[in-house]
Structure formats: C-alpha cells, structure tokens
Amino acid sequence: MDKMEIRKCYYLLAEEFSSLSFKEALEHCHEKIKKYYSCYPLLFHMGILLVNHFMLAGSQEKSEQILEEARELFSRVKTEAEDPNLGKEALQMEAYCLLILKRPEEILELLGEDAIITNPAEPVLASAYQLLGNASEAERILQIGIYKEVVALCNVLSSYMNLCTGGAEEFEEICSRFLAVAQAFQLEKLHPGIMLPGYLMIAQGWAVRKEWEKTFEFLEKYTELATGDIYPLQLHGDSFFHKLDSWLEESLPLGVQPPRNVSVIRRSMTQALTDSPAFREISEEFRFGKLVSRLKKNEEEQ
C-alpha cells in the first residue's frame, strides 16, 4: 500500500471501532495485518490503530492483550523495516506500549542512554536555505522546528506535573510555566489536543492535594474547551505558524486528522472525568455532575 491507501485504510477501520462491535472491528484489523504482513508502513499504522482503541476492549486483560499485540507489530517494524525513520518511530511506539503495560525495565533496556537526543536540525537547515537565498523555505523550516519544540515542551511539562511529589507551591510553579507556554502560543486554538489532557492533569494534581476550588477551576476549563468550537479536530497552523499546514498534511503518517473517530474521542472526554480516581471525592457534587452532563451532551453532537 502507498501512503494515501494506508491512510484511507486506517480511517475506515477507525470508523468501525465506533460503528461495529470491538470484536468485529478487531477481526477486520487482523485481516489487514495478515494480508499485508510484509508492508511495514501498514503494520506500523495498524499498531497505532490498536494503541488508540485498546481501551474499548471491555476488560483490563483484553486491553493488555491488544497492547501486547501492538507492541509486537512495532517490534517487527523496528527490526525489519528498511526505512530508518519508520524504525525510529516504531521504537518509540514500542516503548510507549511498554509504558502503558507498566514494564519500565523493558523500556530502559529498549531505549538505553541514547534516547535523549540533542541539537535539533532545523536551525542548521534554515541557515543553509538562507545562504542559498531562499528565505521563505528557511522561515518554513524554523516554523516547523518551533512547533515541534513547543509540542515536545508541553508534553514534557505535563509528565513533570504528573511526577511532582512536592507541595502545592512546587506543583503550582510547574503548572504556571505550562500555562505560560500555552498562552504565548495560543494552544487552545492551535492545538487543543495538548490543552485538554493538560487541563485534566492540572485538575488531578490539585485534587490529589485536596485543593478543590482549583480542581474545579481547571475541570471547568477542560469542559469549556471540550464542548467548545474545536471541531472538527485536526492539526493546523495559525497566523504565527502560517507555513505549517502543508508540512502537517504531508509529513504526518495520518495527515491532520485525529487517530480516533470523533464519537470515540467525545466519549473518552467524558470518561476522563467519570473514571478518574482523583475525582472520586467530588463525584457526587452538583458542580461535578453539571460538568459531566455538559460532556455527555457533547457526545451527542455530530
């Protein structure tokens, strides 16, 4: 399969996870995997598909089986694919599966000390284009580099929030830096996919510390964004990243569309509140119920 055929196949199967039973959708995935077992880009995307839908399997045991299946696909791609970039992406996804499966020793063995990569290439590339007199391409390259670094920084800060074991003052400092980056780059509009888990992470952090007013403040922000004008969910540039759209469409394996059907995404937004142990103490409060009701109503939107 070529890139566009793989993308079409992915989204057809992703749609099935929202319209068919999980068993039927999974069987269709297995049919594609068996038929194209030597097409490594397709196998990689089938692994991505499983990672994005394993939580629908119906039980923890079945979910773990799906994740292990995805990990094995990524491992095969990493080992067999001739494309080094695809191999690197498969390596990262294999590590991600191990993380969800709570197998940290295997992650460290898999990644080793070389996992921390320094010195992004964009500044050098942009300088080369500038020396060639192509300022427009230099600008595009730098926009791509800035975008990638902002996304990476926010993801690292979110992980740091989750790790923080200190008191309220230390946690608030991490949150304030995350929110400052988000405001500077207008991430609610540019990339709500970063801000939704970010707001949820902050709310959970305050809930653990029993700071309930701050918990509700960020649950409100989460709900406001989740039910706001962010649909259809897709990656895009803005007035600052005005040369980004073509790169997003061409370079990302799945293009600009989200990896799950929108109905599955909307449902997961509600479950993020109702299923979180962090919010158990406030789950019976009127304010919490009101937020859940707004999210459930959002599930009905098309």
TORMITI-255686 format. One record per residue (C-alpha): x, y, z. Coordinates in steps of 0.001 Angstrom, whole numbers, padded with zeros to 6 digits, always signed. Layout:
XYZ...
END
This chain:
+000000+000000+000000+001139+003549-000636+000781+006360+001906-002677+007510+000828-004031+003948+000661-002736+003276+004173-004299+006489+005463-007657+005604+003878-007491+002080+005304-006677+003424+008777-009643+005783+008917-012068+003191+007576-011006+000804+010340-011064+003579+012946-014651+004310+011931-015515+000657+012506-014426+000892+016141-017265+003388+016639-019895+001667+014468-019256-002069+014989-018552-004223+017999-014954-004198+019204-014601-007874+018240-015723-007273+014655-013525-004207+014201-010544-006084+015623-011139-009025+013263-011008-006652+010297-007710-005250+011613-006330-008775+011861-007380-009461+008268-005394-006441+007047-002379-007368+009171-002369-010934+007822-002811-009816+004207-000093-007131+004323+002297-008649+006855+005331-007514+004861+004064-003972+004329+005813-002346+007270+004241+001129+006999+000810-000530+007147+001829-002685+010119+003031+000433+011913-000327+002106+011363-002220-000976+012484-000197-000787+015682-001159+002880+016051-004800+001929+015470-004695-000676+018238-002994+001721+020661-005728+004290+020050-008566+001829+020656-007296-000759+023155-009344+000872+025926-012546-000244+024177-011676-003936+024559-014016-004395+027528-011652-005607+030248-008168-004908+031521-006957-008336+030449-008197-007894+026885-006838-004343+026741-003407-005600+027758-003587-008300+025090-004297-005661+022435-001399-003518+023659+000933-006503+023575-000214-007240+020035+000543-003634+019058+003953-003844+020746+004795-006941+018724+003842-005135+015497+006081-002203+016371+008901-004579+017265+008603-006292+013869+008607-002950+012047+011606-001762+014078+013554-004903+013221+012530-005484+009600+011759-002096+008025+014468-000658+005790+013282+002934+006334+015343+004214+009325+012781+006896+010215+009990+004327+010344+012220+002150+012513+012792+005011+014961+009060+005770+015169+008330+002081+015757+010927+002015+018541+009247+004951+020303+005806+003366+019965+007083+000034+021284+008402+001893+024333+005040+003663+024705+003213+000319+024732+005568-000940+027427+004872+002208+029434+001114+001625+029378+001733-002021+030242+003836-000865+033222+007031-002664+032192+009665+000009+032922+012704-002282+032960+011982-003289+029370+011675+000367+028354+015123+001165+029744+016577-001889+028059+014910-000954+024763+015857+002714+024658+019147+002794+026536+021061+006023+027158+020753+007174+023547+017077+008051+023993+017922+011681+024841+018609+013373+021537+020116+016865+021468+020539+019645+018931+017545+019778+016567+018473+020098+012895+016129+022966+011978+018457+025919+012807+021235+024483+010633+018842+023651+007793+017296+027118+007929+020732+028744+007841+021633+026679+004774+018497+027788+002950+019187+031389+003946+022697+031181+002498+021131+029895-000724+018894+032972-000789+015711+031020-000026+014400+032956+002973+010884+031599+002521+011997+027983+002948+014209+028978+005891+011158+030534+007550+009094+027404+006923+011795+025170+008411+012026+027313+011546+008246+027364+011986+008265+023570+011855+011100+023461+014400+009371+025866+016798+006093+023960+016544+007763+020614+017245+009668+022026+020233+006553+023678+021722+004607+020427+021470+007523+018489+022970+007958+021014+025798+004278+020855+026739+004356+017058+026746+007423+017049+028992+005887+019612+031348+002723+017503+031576+004829+014492+032529+006654+016620+035081+003340+017685+036610+002361+014050+036982+005711+013245+038580+005664+016146+041031+005529+014819+044574+006081+018170+046266+003629+020513+047884+001182+022970+046376+003815+025650+045762+006055+023386+043671+003115+021978+041695+001733+025454+041014+005113+026572+039644+005149+023742+037108+001551+024468+036126+002209+028202+035718+005062+027533+033305+002933+025128+031273+000107+027671+031122+002525+030470+030161+003722+028474+027145+000120+027657+026254-000899+031308+026384+002144+032505+024422+001362+030129+021551-002454+030258+021887-002600+026488+022202-006314+026297+022972-006902+027277+019344-003703+025965+017784-003598+022540+019467-006498+021693+021821-005201+018123+021844-002403+019361+024105-004563+021534+026330-007310+019022+027107-005019+016482+028814-003029+019405+030231-006045+020910+031998-007074+017443+033173-003588+016772+034550-003642+020057+036466-007118+019315+037864-005990+015878+039003-002901+017353+040635-004984+019770+042660-007462+017014+043524-004661+014863+044956-003725+017845+047115-007424+018333+048051-007425+021868+046638-010999+021518+045439-011623+025058+044202-008541+024882+041994-009614+021417+040893-012964+022762+039724-011303+025764+038075-009392+023500+035703-012195+020995+035279-014255+023942+034079-011507+024953+031634-011324+021347+030413-015080+021117+029892-015312+024541+028272-012658+023575+025748-014030+020059+025136-017505+021409+024393-016282+024481+022538-015603+025368+018931-012722+022951+018370-014431+020592+015951-013614+019108+013551-010493+018183+015493-007489+018385+013200-003964+019741+013312-003429+023136+011700-001326+026271+011739-002355+029803+012629-001279+033398+011976+002123+032705+013562+002611+029226+012071+001346+030305+008676+003606+027935+006726+002810+024843+008740-000302+023345+007138+001319+021700+004124+004025+020141+006319+001432+018726+008726-000549+017173+005896+002433+015744+004043+004792+014648+006804+002480+013095+009396+001556+009481+008606-002157+010071+009240-002254+013641+007976-004061+016254+010050-006997+014097+011176-007148+012632+014716-006295+008933+015128-009734+008056+016519-013272+008644+015328-014727+011845+016773-017537+009974+018569-014934+007845+020366-012975+010982+021257-016039+012764+022661-016924+009724+024749-013374+009467+026095-013554+013130+027147-016456+012278+029470-014817+009102+030738-011686+011043+031635-013756+012695+034392-016080+009898+035412-013399+007183+035518-010635+009127+037250-009989+008046+040862-008663+011559+041564-012197+012966+041360-013941+010302+043418-014403+012574+046459-016235+015216+044415-018091+012911+042028-021397+013396+043880-021169+017194+043992-023580+019222+041912-020802+021146+040155-019110+017938+039065-022374+016446+037823-023063+019569+035810-019704+019289+034059-020301+015615+033288-023751+016463+031888-022216+019039+029549-019701+016486+028341-022377+013841+027828-024415+016308+025790-021272+016976+023764-021163+013247+022914-024461+013645+021059-023115+016367+018758-022106+015448+015229
END
